[in-house]
Amino acid sequence: MTSVETGFFQTAGEISGNTASSQYFYKGRGLLQLTGDGNQPVMYSDYQQKIGTAHDIIGNPDLVAQKIFLAVDSGGWVWNQIKAPSWPARGKKSDETQTEFEAKMRAFEWKRNKFPKGLSKNLNEIALLMKENEEDYFFLICRLLQGYLPTSTDDYPTTLHLDRRKQNLQKIKTWFKYNKNVCDSGGIIPELSGKIPWMDVAWKEYEKYKGLNNNLIPLKDKVETYFDNANYTTGKFTENWCAAFVTWCLTKGTFKYPPPSGLGTIRARAFAPKAIYAIDHYWEEGSQTKNNTPAYGAIALIKWENGGEHVAFVIGKTSTGRIAVLGGNQSVKENGIKIGSGITLSSAKLSEIKCFTYPSSFSDYTKLYNLTSENITDSLTSSDTHQ
């Protein structure tokens, strides 16, 4: 949240800039920018009481940026100290004009409705709410740290730099999420390297088996391997394997992502978040793309009008506006006649796709939504994906 003021944590103190606070004697310092008001220590005084007399941060506030213990400890203290007001309805104060009073009450009502679960909560408690509503509660945290004026509502002042803060948040989330895997892979982070682990696997499988069908070895044997990997223990199975292929790709990349639980690993309808599509199966670790729009690498859940589902990976769009996909269990034909199913490139109507989903632990980014134009003429139908 304070990454902008510190040049993404290049320093432990606010870098001098165009904002008034950056010129303060008690400017922002520490991981969460312990900040006073000009020459008034304010929170520095409160934190001084907390740490006692061992460090004189009132006389030498630079200590908060210079000593690692103070930089970190003050951040934790701020995280629990700052709270969102409850913004209650109240009567007009004697020093308020009617116009000022009405403006504040409108703003208070807006905030109560906008952040209902964050009222009277500290920053740590509000941060936990980001899991269910990251957009609103991350904004609230940023505004509280900067100072949320009484009459402000959905304002985005230029000094808030919200877009940059969002970008930095995604970097931090990614680094913390991949701390062990990144060490094992030489420091390569999928979202920051431009690579999507499961798509690397999908493209390798496509290159290896393109043109082949599941009725013949080696793809026949590989399809059985897909089902073995999905923990399908009923026996040999080589039909309706689109979901087993998706499960294989998710679990065999440099970074592994959990597929739906149980038999969801082999059922297309399971590749949608809870309460989005099917009742009997859903993806516990899946999240819809932004506004459920197509994005590269997202898993497209296709629903056929005559029944049945299919899943495949989004790779782009066609000149006619169809969604280009790479998937398993898609028709392989000779002279226009289906001879089996394989790993192919094809396309589907946007209206046929009920859900676009990423693993919840994957941090998407804008570029993934800028789909490239793919020269794909094949069009999927129900008969292409079902025996």
C-alpha positions in Angstrom: 0.0 0.0 0.0 3.0 2.3 0.5 4.9 1.0 -2.5 4.4 4.1 -4.6 5.8 6.5 -2.0 8.9 4.4 -1.6 9.6 3.6 -5.2 8.4 0.0 -4.6 10.2 -0.3 -1.3 13.6 1.0 -2.5 13.6 3.0 0.7 11.9 2.8 4.0 10.9 6.5 3.9 8.7 8.5 1.6 10.6 9.8 -1.4 10.4 13.6 -1.8 7.8 14.5 -4.5 4.9 16.8 -5.4 2.8 15.8 -2.4 2.8 18.0 0.7 3.3 15.0 3.0 6.7 14.1 1.3 8.1 17.4 2.6 7.0 16.9 6.2 9.5 16.7 9.0 7.3 13.8 10.1 6.8 12.4 6.6 5.9 8.8 6.0 8.5 6.2 7.2 8.4 2.5 7.8 6.7 -0.3 5.9 3.3 1.4 6.3 4.4 4.9 6.4 4.1 6.2 9.9 3.1 9.8 9.1 2.6 13.0 11.1 1.1 16.3 10.0 3.7 18.7 9.0 5.8 19.5 12.1 3.2 17.7 14.3 4.3 14.1 15.1 0.7 12.8 15.6 1.1 9.0 15.0 4.8 9.3 15.8 3.8 10.3 19.3 1.4 7.4 19.6 4.1 5.0 18.4 6.7 6.5 20.7 4.4 5.7 23.6 4.2 2.1 22.3 8.0 1.5 22.1 9.0 3.5 25.2 12.2 5.6 25.4 14.7 3.2 23.8 14.5 5.1 20.5 13.7 8.9 20.3 11.7 9.0 17.1 10.1 12.3 18.0 13.5 14.0 18.0 14.9 11.9 15.2 12.1 10.5 13.0 14.6 9.1 10.5 15.2 6.3 12.9 11.9 4.7 11.7 13.4 4.4 8.2 17.0 3.6 9.3 16.4 0.8 11.8 14.9 -2.3 10.3 13.2 -3.3 13.6 11.4 0.1 13.7 10.5 0.0 10.0 8.8 -3.4 10.4 7.4 -3.0 13.9 5.8 0.4 13.1 4.2 -1.1 10.0 2.6 -3.9 12.1 1.5 -1.3 14.6 -0.1 1.0 11.9 -1.8 -2.1 10.4 -3.7 -2.7 13.6 -4.0 0.9 14.7 -5.8 2.6 11.8 -9.5 1.8 11.6 -12.3 2.6 9.3 -14.9 4.8 10.9 -18.4 3.6 11.1 -19.6 6.8 9.4 -22.9 6.8 11.4 -25.9 9.1 10.7 -25.9 12.0 13.1 -27.4 15.4 13.7 -26.0 18.6 12.4 -23.1 20.2 14.3 -23.2 23.8 15.3 -20.1 24.7 13.3 -21.5 23.1 10.1 -23.5 24.8 7.4 -26.5 22.9 6.1 -24.8 22.3 2.8 -21.7 20.9 4.5 -23.8 18.7 6.8 -25.9 17.3 3.9 -22.7 16.6 1.8 -21.2 14.7 4.7 -24.3 12.6 5.4 -24.5 11.6 1.7 -20.9 10.6 1.8 -21.3 8.7 5.0 -24.3 6.8 3.6 -22.3 6.0 0.4 -19.4 4.6 2.5 -21.7 2.5 4.7 -23.2 0.9 1.6 -19.9 0.6 -0.2 -17.9 -1.0 2.6 -20.5 -2.6 4.9 -18.2 -5.3 6.3 -15.3 -2.9 6.8 -16.9 -0.5 9.2 -15.0 0.0 12.4 -12.4 -2.6 11.3 -8.7 -2.1 11.4 -6.5 -2.4 8.3 -5.6 -6.0 9.1 -9.3 -7.0 9.4 -10.1 -5.1 6.2 -7.3 -6.8 4.3 -8.9 -10.2 5.1 -12.1 -8.9 3.3 -10.1 -8.5 0.1 -10.5 -12.2 -0.5 -14.1 -11.7 -1.3 -14.0 -8.1 -2.7 -10.4 -7.0 -3.5 -11.4 -4.0 -5.6 -13.4 -2.2 -2.9 -11.5 -3.1 0.2 -8.0 -2.5 -1.3 -9.3 1.0 -2.3 -10.5 1.5 1.2 -7.2 0.6 2.7 -5.4 2.9 0.4 -7.7 5.8 1.2 -7.5 5.2 4.9 -3.7 5.3 4.8 -3.8 8.5 2.8 -6.6 10.1 4.7 -10.2 9.6 3.8 -11.9 13.1 3.9 -15.4 13.2 5.4 -17.1 14.2 2.2 -15.2 11.9 -0.1 -16.9 9.0 -1.8 -15.6 7.2 -4.9 -12.9 9.8 -5.6 -9.7 8.7 -7.1 -7.3 11.6 -6.6 -4.1 11.6 -8.7 -2.1 11.4 -5.5 -3.6 8.1 -4.7 -1.9 6.4 -7.7 -4.4 3.6 -7.4 -3.4 1.8 -10.6 0.2 1.7 -9.6 -0.7 0.4 -6.2 -2.8 -2.3 -7.8 0.1 -3.4 -10.0 2.5 -3.5 -7.0 -0.1 -5.5 -5.0 -0.1 -8.1 -7.7 3.7 -8.3 -7.7 3.7 -8.8 -3.9 0.9 -11.4 -4.0 2.8 -13.3 -6.7 6.1 -13.3 -4.9 4.6 -14.4 -1.6 2.5 -17.1 -3.4 5.5 -18.5 -5.2 8.2 -18.1 -2.6 9.3 -21.7 -2.7 8.6 -22.6 -6.3 10.4 -19.4 -7.5 13.6 -20.5 -5.6 13.4 -23.9 -7.3 12.9 -22.4 -10.8 15.7 -19.9 -10.7 13.5 -17.0 -9.8 11.1 -17.2 -12.7 7.6 -16.1 -11.8 4.9 -17.1 -14.3 2.8 -13.9 -14.2 5.8 -11.7 -14.4 7.7 -13.7 -17.0 4.7 -13.7 -19.4 4.4 -17.5 -19.2 1.4 -19.5 -18.1 2.6 -22.9 -16.8 -0.4 -24.9 -17.8 -0.3 -23.4 -21.3 3.3 -24.4 -21.8 2.2 -28.0 -21.1 -0.9 -27.7 -23.4 1.2 -26.4 -26.3 3.8 -29.2 -25.9 1.1 -31.8 -25.9 -0.5 -30.3 -29.0 2.9 -30.2 -30.9 3.6 -33.8 -29.9 0.2 -35.3 -30.8 -1.3 -33.0 -33.4 -3.0 -34.9 -36.2 -3.2 -38.1 -34.2 -6.4 -39.5 -32.8 -7.3 -41.4 -29.6 -8.1 -44.7 -31.4 -4.4 -45.3 -32.2 -1.2 -45.5 -30.2 0.6 -43.3 -29.0 -2.3 -40.9 -28.2 -4.5 -43.8 -27.1 -2.0 -44.7 -24.4 -1.5 -41.0 -23.5 -5.3 -40.5 -23.0 -5.2 -43.4 -20.5 -2.4 -41.6 -18.8 -4.5 -38.4 -18.5 -7.2 -40.4 -16.7 -4.7 -42.1 -14.5 -3.3 -38.7 -13.5 -6.9 -37.6 -12.7 -7.2 -40.5 -10.3 -9.9 -42.2 -12.4 -9.7 -45.7 -11.1 -12.8 -47.3 -12.6 -10.8 -48.8 -15.4 -9.4 -47.9 -18.9 -11.2 -45.0 -20.4 -10.5 -43.2 -23.7 -13.6 -41.2 -24.4 -14.8 -37.8 -23.3 -11.4 -36.8 -22.1 -11.4 -33.0 -22.4 -11.4 -32.4 -18.6 -8.7 -35.1 -18.0 -6.5 -33.2 -20.5 -7.1 -29.9 -18.7 -6.3 -31.6 -15.4 -3.1 -32.9 -16.8 -2.0 -29.5 -18.0 -2.8 -27.8 -14.7 -0.8 -30.4 -12.7 2.2 -31.0 -14.9 3.6 -27.5 -15.3 6.5 -25.8 -13.6 3.9 -24.5 -11.1 1.1 -26.9 -10.3 -2.5 -25.8 -9.8 -5.1 -28.0 -8.1 -8.0 -29.1 -10.3 -11.6 -29.7 -9.0 -11.8 -32.4 -6.3 -13.0 -35.9 -6.7 -14.5 -36.9 -10.1 -14.4 -33.2 -11.0 -11.0 -33.9 -12.5 -12.7 -35.7 -15.4 -15.9 -33.8 -15.7 -16.1 -30.6 -17.9 -18.9 -29.1 -15.9 -16.7 -29.0 -12.8 -14.4 -26.3 -14.2 -16.5 -23.4 -13.0 -16.4 -21.8 -9.6 -19.0 -22.7 -7.0 -22.6 -21.6 -7.7 -21.7 -20.5 -11.2 -22.8 -23.6 -13.2 -23.1 -27.1 -11.9 -24.3 -28.2 -8.4 -22.7 -31.6 -8.1 -19.2 -30.5 -9.1 -17.4 -27.2 -9.1 -13.8 -25.9 -9.0 -12.9 -25.0 -5.4 -9.7 -23.4 -6.5 -11.1 -21.6 -9.6 -12.2 -18.0 -10.1 -13.9 -16.4 -13.1 -12.0 -14.0 -15.2 -12.7 -10.3 -14.9 -16.4 -9.8 -15.8 -16.3 -13.4 -17.1 -14.6 -12.2 -20.3 -12.3 -14.4 -22.5 -8.6 -14.2 -21.7 -5.6 -16.2 -22.9 -5.1 -19.4 -21.0 -8.5 -19.3 -19.3 -10.5 -22.5 -19.2 -13.6 -22.1 -21.4 -16.6 -24.1 -20.2 -18.8 -24.7 -23.3 -22.4 -25.8 -22.9 -24.0 -27.5 -25.9 -27.7 -26.8 -26.6 -28.5 -30.5 -27.0 -26.8 -31.3 -23.7 -23.3 -32.0 -22.4 -20.3 -29.8 -21.8 -16.7 -29.3 -23.1 -13.7 -27.5 -21.7 -10.7 -26.1 -23.6 -8.1 -23.4 -23.2 -8.6 -19.9 -24.7 -5.8 -19.0 -27.2 -7.3 -16.0 -29.1 -10.2 -15.1 -31.3 -11.0 -15.6 -35.0 -11.8 -13.0 -37.6 -15.5 -13.8 -37.2 -15.4 -13.2 -33.5 -15.4 -16.8 -32.3 -13.2 -17.8 -29.4 -10.2 -19.8 -30.5 -9.4 -22.7 -28.2 -6.8 -25.5 -27.7 -8.3 -28.6 -26.3 -8.3 -32.3 -26.0 -11.1 -34.7 -27.1 -11.8 -32.5 -30.2 -12.6 -34.0 -33.6 -9.8 -35.3 -35.9 -11.2 -35.8 -39.4 -10.2 -37.2 -42.8 -12.0 -36.0 -45.8 -14.6 -34.4 -43.6 -15.3 -37.6 -41.6 -14.5 -37.9 -37.9 -12.0 -40.7 -37.3 -11.5 -40.0 -33.6 -10.6 -37.2 -31.2 -7.3 -35.5 -30.6 -5.6 -32.4 -29.3 -6.6 -29.7 -31.8 -7.1 -26.0 -32.4 -10.7 -25.0 -33.0 -13.2 -22.3 -32.0 -16.6 -21.8 -30.3 -19.2 -19.1 -30.2 -19.0 -16.7 -27.3 -22.6 -17.4 -26.6 -21.9 -21.1 -26.1 -19.3 -20.5 -23.4 -20.8 -20.2 -20.0 -17.7 -19.5 -18.0 -14.1 -18.4 -18.3 -12.0 -19.5 -15.3 -8.4 -19.2 -14.0 -7.0 -21.0 -11.0 -7.7 -18.7 -8.0 -4.0 -18.5 -7.1 -3.1 -17.2 -10.5 -2.8 -13.5 -10.8 -4.1 -12.4 -14.2 -3.0 -9.2 -15.9 -4.3 -6.9 -18.6 -2.3 -8.3 -21.5 -4.1 -11.7 -21.2 -7.4 -10.1 -22.1 -6.0 -8.6 -25.3 -6.7 -11.7 -27.5 -4.7 -12.1 -30.6 -6.4 -12.9 -34.0 -5.9 -16.6 -34.8 -6.3 -18.1 -38.3 -8.6 -20.9 -37.3 -11.5 -22.0 -39.4 -12.6 -25.1 -37.6 -15.8 -24.7 -35.5 -16.7 -27.0 -32.6 -20.0 -28.7 -32.3 -21.4 -31.1 -29.9 -20.6 -34.0 -32.1 -16.9 -32.9 -32.2 -16.6 -33.3 -28.5 -18.9 -36.2 -27.7 -18.9 -39.8 -29.0 
